[in-house]
Amino acid sequence: MAQLQDSPNDLDQAVPALPTFGQAAWLWLKIGCLSFGGPAGQIAMLHHEVVDQRHWISNRRFLHALNFCSLLPGPEAQQLATYLGWLMHGAKGGVVAGGLFIIPGAIVMMVLSAIYAIYGAVPLISAVFFGLKCAVLVMVVEALLRVGKRALKGANAYLLAGLAFLSLFVFGLPFPFVVFMAGCWGLVAPYAFKAASHGQAGNDEEALLDRLMRRNPDHASHLARSAYRAGLVALALWAAPLIVLLPQDGVFADISWFFSKMAVVTFGGAYAVLAYVAQEAVNLYHWLSPSEMLAGLGLAETTPGPLILVLQFVGFLAGFRAETIFHGLWGGVLGALLTLWVTFTPCFAFVFLGAPMIEKAQNNPRLTGALAAITCAVVGVIANLALWFGLRVLFGEMALWQWGVVSFEWPVLASINPPALLIAVLAALSLFGLKLGIVRTLALSSIAGLMLHLAAAL
């Protein structure tokens, strides 16, 4: 791993070397394989690895990139990995970072989708996933605490995060509107929201990339041309299946068009679009049932990678049940691959076409203020998602509370799930108390879920 070896005397003369492409690729693969916990947990893992652990990226630059990615449709954690990969190794680094963030989870989801489509729910596998889901809840809470500590600086930041949470949880306002209003606040009052000092990696050590960019201010500009080229290529790759399939009629044309539309409206991640996807996929296209949609979400929540991989499950079942020359297992695989293609190629296009301009705006106070405000709002969004997820893991029934414009769901206390609570407490003890780390916590929780299932079967 690349280290900072400069002494104080040669600090300004030495040119720091970035980690090699291979070193970075191994890290992206590790993150892709362990990126459980939805966007909150994934962003926290990225931050831990590249900011806290390796000091490749400064905290401020990380949050600056996160602010931009939070504005984009699609999975912000995967787009953030693409952005950081581009900053270090150009377009190829962005493709590898973003691709490896998706591929492990997509492979797992492909296998699980096939098992579900052929055999239905398998109790032992469901028990393992149940344990993982309880652990994911604890990871999301840990991620919220970590990201909030980094992003919230000052009373205005906490106020905005709280308002964002209430806007979503209590008033049900749409995510894009909340983000837009937060950005307007930061644009009008650019100094109302503080950020970490530019060169800090989360402690007193200057981040490696920031040292490089301080000595070579044109680093991002040199990478811009390849980013624009890669962005245009991604747009062409996105359009290719649409051009080929749309003139035809059938399920694969429907998949390419429907999920291409999803790719440009998924602001706020998977939860923000699930209601629409469920309505269209269930009621209009009849690809799956409401219970199967929930099963797909459960699979996506307990596999690595973006939660939006639930769309891959929908595409698999659509292709699996298609009455075409491609049906059954191969039809499912084709439907899932087509869904992945039209869902994620635009994500690369958005990052590569926008990141160079965002890097140029690092020192623009109004844009920086707007992005910092958006980061504060995103903390509230993560808190809302954490609560939404946690209530559904720990309780079997939810009741709707409504009074005027105030409307929110609250659990029926009698419906608490004792096994889920037990595993969540075990995961919290493992992660916070014993500090066993993510991998051991997930393994311990999955074993606990399996043991509880076997005990109940006796």
C-alpha positions as CSV (number, residue, x, y, z in Angstrom):
1,M,0.0,0.0,0.0
2,A,1.3,3.4,-0.9
3,Q,2.5,5.3,2.3
4,L,3.4,8.9,3.0
5,Q,7.1,8.8,3.7
6,D,8.1,12.4,3.3
7,S,10.0,14.2,6.1
8,P,9.2,17.7,7.0
9,N,12.2,19.0,5.0
10,D,11.3,17.4,1.7
11,L,7.5,17.7,2.1
12,D,7.1,20.3,-0.6
13,Q,9.6,18.8,-3.0
14,A,8.6,15.1,-3.0
15,V,5.8,14.1,-5.4
16,P,3.5,11.6,-3.6
17,A,2.7,8.4,-5.5
18,L,-0.9,7.2,-5.6
19,P,-1.6,3.6,-4.9
20,T,-1.1,1.4,-8.0
21,F,-4.1,0.5,-10.2
22,G,-3.8,-3.1,-8.9
23,Q,-3.8,-2.0,-5.2
24,A,-6.9,0.2,-5.8
25,A,-8.7,-2.6,-7.8
26,W,-8.2,-5.0,-4.9
27,L,-9.7,-2.5,-2.5
28,W,-12.7,-1.9,-4.8
29,L,-13.2,-5.6,-5.1
30,K,-13.1,-6.0,-1.3
31,I,-15.7,-3.2,-0.9
32,G,-17.9,-4.7,-3.6
33,C,-17.9,-8.1,-1.8
34,L,-18.6,-6.6,1.7
35,S,-20.9,-3.7,0.8
36,F,-23.8,-4.8,2.8
37,G,-26.2,-2.4,4.6
38,G,-27.6,-0.4,1.8
39,P,-26.3,3.1,0.9
40,A,-25.7,4.2,4.4
41,G,-23.5,1.2,5.3
42,Q,-21.8,1.3,1.9
43,I,-20.9,4.9,2.1
44,A,-19.6,4.4,5.6
45,M,-17.5,1.5,4.4
46,L,-16.0,3.6,1.6
47,H,-15.3,6.4,4.0
48,H,-13.6,4.0,6.5
49,E,-11.4,2.4,3.8
50,V,-10.3,5.4,1.7
51,V,-10.5,8.2,4.3
52,D,-9.9,6.8,7.8
53,Q,-7.9,3.7,7.0
54,R,-5.7,4.5,4.0
55,H,-5.8,8.3,3.9
56,W,-6.1,8.3,0.1
57,I,-8.9,10.9,0.1
58,S,-9.6,13.8,2.4
59,N,-12.8,14.0,4.3
60,R,-13.8,17.2,2.6
61,R,-13.1,15.9,-0.9
62,F,-15.0,12.7,-0.1
63,L,-18.1,14.7,1.1
64,H,-17.8,17.0,-1.9
65,A,-18.0,14.0,-4.2
66,L,-20.8,12.5,-2.1
67,N,-22.8,15.7,-2.3
68,F,-22.7,15.5,-6.1
69,C,-23.5,11.8,-6.3
70,S,-26.5,12.4,-3.9
71,L,-28.0,14.7,-6.6
72,L,-27.8,12.0,-9.3
73,P,-30.4,9.4,-10.1
74,G,-29.2,5.9,-9.2
75,P,-27.2,4.3,-6.4
76,E,-25.1,7.1,-4.8
77,A,-22.7,4.7,-3.2
78,Q,-21.8,3.0,-6.5
79,Q,-21.5,6.4,-8.2
80,L,-19.3,7.7,-5.3
81,A,-17.0,4.7,-5.8
82,T,-16.8,5.5,-9.6
83,Y,-16.0,9.2,-8.8
84,L,-13.2,8.3,-6.4
85,G,-11.8,5.7,-8.8
86,W,-11.7,8.3,-11.6
87,L,-9.9,10.8,-9.3
88,M,-7.1,8.3,-8.7
89,H,-6.7,6.5,-12.0
90,G,-8.8,8.2,-14.6
91,A,-11.7,6.7,-16.6
92,K,-10.4,3.1,-16.3
93,G,-10.2,3.6,-12.5
94,G,-13.7,4.8,-12.4
95,V,-15.0,1.9,-14.5
96,V,-13.2,-0.7,-12.4
97,A,-14.3,0.9,-9.1
98,G,-17.9,1.3,-10.1
99,G,-18.0,-2.1,-11.9
100,L,-16.5,-4.0,-9.0
101,F,-19.0,-2.4,-6.7
102,I,-21.8,-4.0,-8.7
103,I,-20.5,-7.3,-9.9
104,P,-20.2,-9.3,-6.7
105,G,-23.8,-8.4,-5.6
106,A,-25.1,-9.0,-9.1
107,I,-23.6,-12.5,-9.2
108,V,-25.1,-13.3,-5.8
109,M,-28.5,-11.9,-6.8
110,M,-28.4,-13.9,-10.1
111,V,-27.9,-17.1,-8.2
112,L,-30.6,-16.3,-5.6
113,S,-33.1,-15.2,-8.2
114,A,-32.6,-18.5,-10.0
115,I,-33.1,-20.5,-6.8
116,Y,-36.2,-18.5,-6.0
117,A,-37.7,-18.8,-9.5
118,I,-37.0,-22.6,-9.7
119,Y,-37.5,-23.8,-6.1
120,G,-39.3,-20.9,-4.4
121,A,-38.3,-19.8,-0.9
122,V,-35.8,-22.2,0.7
123,P,-36.2,-22.2,4.5
124,L,-32.5,-22.7,5.3
125,I,-31.4,-19.9,3.0
126,S,-34.2,-17.7,4.3
127,A,-32.9,-18.3,7.8
128,V,-29.4,-17.2,6.9
129,F,-30.8,-14.1,5.1
130,F,-32.9,-13.3,8.2
131,G,-29.8,-13.2,10.4
132,L,-28.0,-11.1,7.8
133,K,-30.9,-8.6,7.7
134,C,-30.8,-8.1,11.4
135,A,-27.1,-7.4,11.3
136,V,-27.6,-5.0,8.4
137,L,-29.9,-3.0,10.6
138,V,-27.1,-2.5,13.1
139,M,-24.6,-1.6,10.3
140,V,-27.0,1.1,9.0
141,V,-27.2,2.6,12.5
142,E,-23.4,2.5,12.8
143,A,-23.1,4.1,9.3
144,L,-25.6,6.9,10.3
145,L,-23.5,7.7,13.3
146,R,-20.2,7.7,11.3
147,V,-21.5,9.8,8.4
148,G,-23.4,12.2,10.7
149,K,-20.3,12.8,12.8
150,R,-18.3,13.7,9.7
151,A,-21.0,15.8,7.9
152,L,-22.8,17.7,10.6
153,K,-20.8,20.8,11.7
154,G,-22.7,23.4,13.6
155,A,-26.3,24.1,14.6
156,N,-27.5,24.8,11.1
157,A,-26.3,21.4,9.9
158,Y,-28.1,19.6,12.7
159,L,-31.2,21.7,12.1
160,L,-31.2,20.9,8.3
161,A,-30.7,17.2,8.9
162,G,-33.6,17.2,11.4
163,L,-35.8,19.1,9.0
164,A,-35.0,16.6,6.2
165,F,-35.8,13.7,8.4
166,L,-39.2,15.2,9.4
167,S,-40.0,16.1,5.9
168,L,-39.6,12.6,4.8
169,F,-40.8,10.6,7.8
170,V,-43.7,12.8,9.0
171,F,-44.8,14.8,6.0
172,G,-43.9,12.3,3.2
173,L,-42.4,15.0,1.0
174,P,-40.5,13.6,-2.1
175,F,-36.8,13.1,-1.8
176,P,-35.8,15.4,-4.8
177,F,-37.8,18.3,-3.3
178,V,-36.1,17.9,0.1
179,V,-32.6,17.8,-1.6
180,F,-33.5,20.8,-3.8
181,M,-34.6,22.9,-0.9
182,A,-31.5,22.0,1.0
183,G,-29.3,23.0,-1.9
184,C,-31.2,26.3,-2.2
185,W,-30.5,27.1,1.4
186,G,-26.8,26.4,1.0
187,L,-26.7,28.4,-2.3
188,V,-28.3,31.5,-0.6
189,A,-26.3,31.2,2.6
190,P,-23.1,29.5,1.5
191,Y,-21.3,30.0,4.8
192,A,-24.1,28.6,6.9
193,F,-22.8,25.0,6.6
194,K,-19.3,24.1,7.6
195,A,-17.1,21.4,6.1
196,A,-13.9,19.6,7.2
197,S,-10.7,21.4,6.2
198,H,-9.8,20.6,2.7
199,G,-6.6,18.7,3.2
200,Q,-7.6,16.5,6.2
201,A,-8.2,12.8,5.9
202,G,-10.2,12.6,9.0
203,N,-7.3,13.2,11.4
204,D,-4.2,15.4,11.3
205,E,-2.6,13.6,8.4
206,E,-3.0,15.2,5.0
207,A,-4.7,12.8,2.5
208,L,-2.5,11.3,-0.3
209,L,-4.6,12.6,-3.2
210,D,-4.9,16.1,-1.8
211,R,-1.1,16.2,-1.4
212,L,-0.8,15.2,-5.0
213,M,-3.3,17.8,-6.2
214,R,-1.7,20.5,-4.1
215,R,1.6,19.9,-6.0
216,N,-0.2,19.3,-9.3
217,P,-3.4,21.4,-9.4
218,D,-4.1,20.3,-13.0
219,H,-4.5,16.6,-12.0
220,A,-8.3,16.6,-12.4
221,S,-8.1,18.7,-15.6
222,H,-5.8,16.1,-17.1
223,L,-8.3,13.4,-16.3
224,A,-11.3,15.3,-17.7
225,R,-10.9,14.4,-21.4
226,S,-10.9,10.7,-20.7
227,A,-13.9,11.2,-18.4
228,Y,-15.9,13.0,-21.1
229,R,-15.1,10.2,-23.6
230,A,-16.1,7.5,-21.1
231,G,-19.3,9.3,-20.4
232,L,-20.2,9.5,-24.1
233,V,-19.4,5.8,-24.5
234,A,-21.6,5.0,-21.6
235,L,-24.5,6.9,-23.1
236,A,-24.0,5.0,-26.4
237,L,-23.9,1.6,-24.6
238,W,-27.1,2.6,-22.7
239,A,-28.8,3.5,-26.0
240,A,-27.7,0.3,-27.9
241,P,-30.3,-2.2,-26.5
242,L,-33.0,0.4,-26.8
243,I,-32.3,0.9,-30.5
244,V,-32.2,-2.8,-31.1
245,L,-35.2,-3.9,-28.9
246,L,-37.7,-1.1,-29.0
247,P,-38.8,-1.7,-32.6
248,Q,-39.7,-5.2,-31.5
249,D,-42.5,-6.3,-29.3
250,G,-42.1,-8.5,-26.2
251,V,-40.9,-8.7,-22.7
252,F,-37.3,-7.8,-23.4
253,A,-38.3,-4.6,-25.2
254,D,-40.5,-3.8,-22.2
255,I,-37.6,-4.5,-19.8
256,S,-35.2,-2.3,-21.6
257,W,-37.6,0.6,-21.8
258,F,-39.1,0.3,-18.3
259,F,-35.8,0.1,-16.5
260,S,-34.2,2.7,-18.7
261,K,-36.9,5.1,-17.4
262,M,-36.1,3.9,-13.8
263,A,-32.5,4.8,-14.3
264,V,-33.3,8.5,-14.7
265,V,-35.9,8.9,-11.9
266,T,-34.4,6.9,-9.1
267,F,-33.5,9.9,-7.0
268,G,-33.0,8.9,-3.4
269,G,-32.1,5.3,-4.2
270,A,-34.2,2.2,-4.4
271,Y,-36.7,3.0,-1.7
272,A,-37.8,6.2,-3.4
273,V,-38.8,4.3,-6.6
274,L,-40.0,0.9,-5.2
275,A,-43.6,1.9,-5.0
276,Y,-43.7,2.9,-8.7
277,V,-41.7,-0.2,-9.7
278,A,-44.1,-2.5,-7.8
279,Q,-47.1,-0.9,-9.2
280,E,-46.0,-1.1,-12.8
281,A,-44.2,-4.5,-12.6
282,V,-47.1,-6.1,-10.7
283,N,-50.2,-4.4,-12.1
284,L,-49.2,-3.4,-15.6
285,Y,-46.7,-6.0,-16.8
286,H,-47.7,-8.8,-14.4
287,W,-44.1,-9.9,-14.1
288,L,-44.5,-10.9,-10.4
289,S,-46.8,-10.7,-7.4
290,P,-46.7,-8.2,-4.6
291,S,-45.3,-10.8,-2.2
292,E,-42.6,-11.7,-4.7
293,M,-41.6,-8.0,-4.9
294,L,-41.1,-8.0,-1.2
295,A,-39.1,-11.2,-1.4
296,G,-36.9,-9.5,-4.0
297,L,-36.3,-6.5,-1.7
298,G,-35.4,-8.9,1.1
299,L,-32.8,-10.6,-1.1
300,A,-31.4,-7.2,-2.2
301,E,-31.1,-6.0,1.4
302,T,-29.1,-9.0,2.4
303,T,-26.6,-9.2,-0.5
304,P,-23.7,-6.9,-1.2
305,G,-24.0,-4.1,-3.7
306,P,-26.6,-1.4,-4.3
307,L,-30.1,-2.0,-3.0
308,I,-31.3,-1.1,-6.5
309,L,-30.3,-4.7,-7.5
310,V,-33.8,-5.6,-6.5
311,L,-34.6,-4.5,-10.1
312,Q,-32.4,-7.4,-11.3
313,F,-34.7,-9.8,-9.4
314,V,-37.7,-8.3,-11.2
315,G,-36.0,-8.5,-14.6
316,F,-35.0,-12.1,-13.9
317,L,-38.6,-13.2,-13.1
318,A,-39.9,-11.3,-16.1
319,G,-37.5,-13.1,-18.4
320,F,-38.0,-16.4,-16.6
321,R,-41.7,-16.4,-17.3
322,A,-41.5,-14.9,-20.8
323,E,-43.3,-16.9,-23.5
324,T,-40.5,-16.4,-26.1
325,I,-37.6,-18.5,-27.5
326,F,-35.7,-17.4,-24.4
327,H,-37.6,-18.6,-21.3
328,G,-37.0,-20.5,-18.1
329,L,-33.5,-20.1,-16.7
330,W,-31.8,-18.6,-19.8
331,G,-34.7,-16.1,-20.2
332,G,-34.3,-15.1,-16.6
333,V,-30.5,-14.6,-17.0
334,L,-31.1,-12.5,-20.1
335,G,-33.7,-10.4,-18.4
336,A,-31.5,-9.9,-15.4
337,L,-28.5,-8.9,-17.5
338,L,-30.6,-6.5,-19.6
339,T,-31.9,-4.9,-16.5
340,L,-28.4,-4.5,-15.1
341,W,-27.2,-3.0,-18.4
342,V,-29.9,-0.3,-18.7
343,T,-29.9,0.5,-15.0
344,F,-26.2,1.0,-14.5
345,T,-24.6,2.2,-17.7
346,P,-26.3,5.7,-17.3
347,C,-24.8,5.8,-13.7
348,F,-21.3,5.8,-15.3
349,A,-22.4,8.4,-17.8
350,F,-23.7,10.8,-15.1
351,V,-20.5,10.6,-13.1
352,F,-18.0,10.8,-15.9
353,L,-19.8,13.8,-17.6
354,G,-20.3,15.7,-14.3
355,A,-17.3,14.9,-12.1
356,P,-14.8,17.1,-14.0
357,M,-17.0,20.1,-13.6
358,I,-17.6,19.4,-9.9
359,E,-13.9,19.2,-9.3
360,K,-13.4,22.6,-10.9
361,A,-16.0,24.0,-8.5
362,Q,-14.1,22.8,-5.4
363,N,-13.4,26.4,-4.4
364,N,-16.7,28.0,-5.5
365,P,-18.2,29.1,-2.2
366,R,-21.9,29.1,-3.3
367,L,-21.7,25.7,-5.0
368,T,-19.7,24.3,-2.1
369,G,-22.3,25.7,0.4
370,A,-25.1,24.1,-1.6
371,L,-23.4,20.7,-1.7
372,A,-22.6,20.9,2.0
373,A,-26.2,21.6,2.8
374,I,-27.3,18.7,0.6
375,T,-24.9,16.5,2.6
376,C,-26.6,17.6,5.8
377,A,-30.0,16.7,4.3
378,V,-28.7,13.4,3.2
379,V,-27.9,12.5,6.8
380,G,-31.6,13.1,7.6
381,V,-32.5,10.9,4.6
382,I,-30.2,8.1,5.9
383,A,-31.8,8.4,9.3
384,N,-35.2,8.1,7.7
385,L,-34.1,5.0,5.8
386,A,-32.5,3.5,8.9
387,L,-35.8,4.0,10.9
388,W,-37.9,2.6,8.0
389,F,-35.7,-0.4,7.7
390,G,-35.4,-1.0,11.4
391,L,-39.1,-0.9,12.2
392,R,-39.8,-3.5,9.5
393,V,-37.0,-5.8,10.7
394,L,-38.1,-5.7,14.3
395,F,-41.9,-5.5,14.0
396,G,-44.3,-7.6,12.0
397,E,-47.1,-5.0,11.7
398,M,-47.2,-1.3,11.2
399,A,-50.1,1.2,11.9
400,L,-50.7,4.4,10.1
401,W,-50.9,7.5,12.3
402,Q,-52.5,10.5,10.6
403,W,-53.5,14.0,11.8
404,G,-54.0,16.7,9.1
405,V,-50.9,16.8,6.9
406,V,-48.9,14.7,9.4
407,S,-48.9,11.1,8.4
408,F,-46.4,8.3,9.4
409,E,-46.3,4.6,10.1
410,W,-45.5,3.4,13.6
411,P,-45.1,-0.2,14.7
412,V,-47.7,-2.3,16.5
413,L,-45.7,-3.1,19.7
414,A,-47.4,-6.4,20.1
415,S,-46.0,-7.5,16.8
416,I,-42.3,-7.3,17.8
417,N,-40.2,-10.1,16.5
418,P,-38.1,-11.5,19.4
419,P,-35.7,-13.5,17.2
420,A,-35.0,-10.4,15.2
421,L,-34.4,-8.3,18.3
422,L,-32.1,-11.0,19.7
423,I,-29.9,-11.2,16.6
424,A,-29.9,-7.4,16.3
425,V,-28.6,-7.1,19.9
426,L,-26.0,-9.8,19.2
427,A,-24.9,-7.9,16.1
428,A,-24.7,-4.6,18.0
429,L,-22.6,-6.3,20.7
430,S,-20.3,-7.7,18.1
431,L,-19.9,-4.5,16.1
432,F,-19.9,-1.9,18.9
433,G,-18.9,-3.8,22.0
434,L,-16.5,-6.5,20.8
435,K,-15.5,-4.6,17.6
436,L,-15.3,-7.8,15.6
437,G,-15.8,-5.9,12.3
438,I,-18.3,-6.2,9.5
439,V,-17.4,-9.6,8.1
440,R,-17.4,-11.4,11.5
441,T,-20.6,-9.6,12.6
442,L,-22.4,-10.7,9.4
443,A,-21.1,-14.3,9.8
444,L,-22.1,-14.5,13.4
445,S,-25.6,-13.1,12.7
446,S,-26.2,-15.5,9.7
447,I,-25.2,-18.4,11.9
448,A,-27.5,-17.2,14.7
449,G,-30.4,-16.9,12.2
450,L,-29.7,-20.5,11.0
451,M,-29.5,-21.8,14.6
452,L,-32.8,-20.2,15.6
453,H,-34.5,-21.7,12.6
454,L,-33.2,-25.1,13.4
455,A,-34.2,-24.8,17.0
456,A,-37.8,-23.7,16.0
457,A,-38.0,-26.7,13.7
458,L,-37.3,-29.2,16.5
